[in-house]
């Protein structure tokens, strides 16, 4: 009910505009802050070694003959790079493409599981079912309909391709040398069979760890229409329980994924 209330309030804010809200209306929103969980897109944004990187080309930028300023750009990139979403069809034939994912699966309360100390000791660390069980021991059962976020601490390496991916090579040679944390297949299966989650995200380049060859965690989750958010930023700024996450991808018809703007609302009265 609380999540629904916050969604209704957000809708009212967007429709009415914050500047036109009366003081009493502003007070309806809980004390807290919005946290941007997205990396920006630029020429140095990290993409999979075999993927085309982000390119931004200038169409116009400057004063026109009529005397006013005008700028416009065109961009191109692979679907899967930077902060992005993997739609279920990415690894499950016949499942939802990015434009078909229901909005209510992309907007929900969330939980964060922090395994950053374990990942620091092992860059190939895979989040286990035991990690989720340990979280539940401290915080209670993962709520039905939650978005699950995994903090490995890898976001701190975002500006260093070598540290983030484990290699700076491109192509198949680069894929063979990938080393970063991910979600163990047995943990993906535990989540999909024992909990009812809407989506999952983490701060590395893939839900499966870097050395995965079969991408089993992708296949398990996406076979159940559970989308994944990858290369998520600023998870260290979130508590174990997050009031709301909103993840809005580019709506590419038939797409297997796309750039993602993801934000979280942290209720400071609760944290």
C-alpha positions, 0 to 999 in steps of 0.5 A: 500500500505504501508503494502505491501511495508513493506512486500516486504522489509521484504522478501528482508531482509530475502532472502538477509540477513541484512549484505549484504544489501547496505546502500541505501537498509537499508534506505528503511526500516522505522525507528523503532523497532521490538517488541516481543509479545510472552512469552517464553515456559518453565515448568512454562508457564501458561496453561488452568487448564485442559491442559497438561503443556509444558514439555522439555526433554533432549535427549542429551547435552554435548560432544560427543565421537568425541569431539564436543558439541551436544544438542537436546531436545523433547517437548510436550504440549497442543495446547492452552497454553502460547502465542498461536493461536486459529484457527477458528475450535477451536469453529466452526465446519468445519472452518479453522484449524491452517494449513489452515489459509491464511498467509495474515490473520496473517500479517497486520497492527494492532490497539491496544485498551488499557482498562488496567485501566478499567481491573485494577478496575475489573478483570472480565472486558469485552471489549465493543463495546463502547471501540472500538467506543471510540478508533475510536473517537480518532484515526479514523475508524478501517481500513479494514484488520486490526489485533485488539489487546486488552491491558488489562494489564494482561501481568504484572501478567504473572509470577504469576499464581494466579494473572493471572488466578485468581486461581492456582487450576487444573482441572475442579475446577480451571476452575470454579474459573477463573477470568480475562478480555476478550472480551464481546460477543456484542463487538465480534459481533460488530467487526464481523458485522461492521468492516472487521478485519483479527484477534484479540489478547489479553494479557489474557488466553482467548478471553472470560473472565474467568467466561464465560461458553458459550465462545460466543466471540470465537464462534462469531469470529471463525464462521467468520474465525477470529482467536484469539491470546491469552497470548500475551506479551508486548502490553504496548510497542505498540502505538494505531496504529501499522505498522505491526504484524506478527503472525506465529503459529506452522503449525499443520495439522488439529490443533485447535491451537498451539504455536505462535511467534508473533512480531510487527514492530513499525514505530517510525517516526509515533509514 
